[in-house]
Amino acid sequence: MPEPILLETKDGIALITLNRPAQLNALNYALIDQLMAALDRIEGDADVRAVILTGAGERAFSAGADIHEFSGSVKQGAAVAVRDFVRRGQAMTARLEAFRKPVIAAVNGLAFGGGCEITEAVHLAVASDRALFAKPEIKLGMPPTFGGTQRLPRLAGRKRGLELLLAGDPFSPEHAREIGLVNQIVPHDQLLTAARELACRIIRHSPDAVASTITAVTRGLNMPIAEGLLVESEQFAALVPGRDLAEGLAAWRERRPAKYVGA
């Protein structure tokens, strides 16, 4: 049986592929667990500076949770379903959101349910012009459970987010860009190229500054602004003794490009 996750690294960028194309890359428990393990490996690899996450095949980024597997957990009761399904999915999206290296979703097709929630959680997203999004959990008689009730309204605004969550209808990549779910839309055959170009625009900068910026934004968005400003200050203070800030300031004074270790 094929591995549910493929991982390859090139030029400082890790490409993670959700690899269940016959099941529209549905998020079964094994896939989620292997995705988390891949993130652990990437986090510890200083040579990897950014992550691109995409789906195998031509039809789907991910059509969401594996309903057959999830149904088995539901039959065992709320405690099992919450433990095996909800906590696993929420841990995955929280890990992606808080990851200290930039994670870019390359949405190559359907991004329904949990696939949309992954897109909500990652730092940046590029969508194929063939992409299609939806929050169809309401049609199963349930709310989203991988963070969609929280992240989507924060991105789109309360009323627009609730419309998508309560109606459950598919929406276009253009609408996804309008509400801030994706950064850009590109022709399907240019998707990975565009995602790599975006990653390269980021990894030319200080790795520590990139990580600190991600942390300040991710943590600060869920705080009152006064507390968020303290996080921003803490992230800056942690960089003051390091080489990258000194190099960046020296390069500015000397009117030359900065040379960062690992960049």
Secondary structure, DSSP 4 states (H G I P E B T S, - for coil): ---SEEEEEETTEEEEEE--GGGTT-B-HHHHHHHHHHHHHHHT-TT--EEEEEESSSSEEE--B-HHHHHHHHHT-HHHHIIIIIHHHHHHHHHHHH-SS-EEEEE-SEEETHHHHHHHHSSEEEEETT-EEE-GGGGGTS---SSHHHHHHHHH-HHHHHHHHHH---B-HHHHHHTTS-SEEE-GGGHHHHHHHHHHHHHTS-HHHHHHHHHHHHHHTTS-HHHHHHHHHHHHHHHTTSHHHHHHHHHHHHTS----TT-
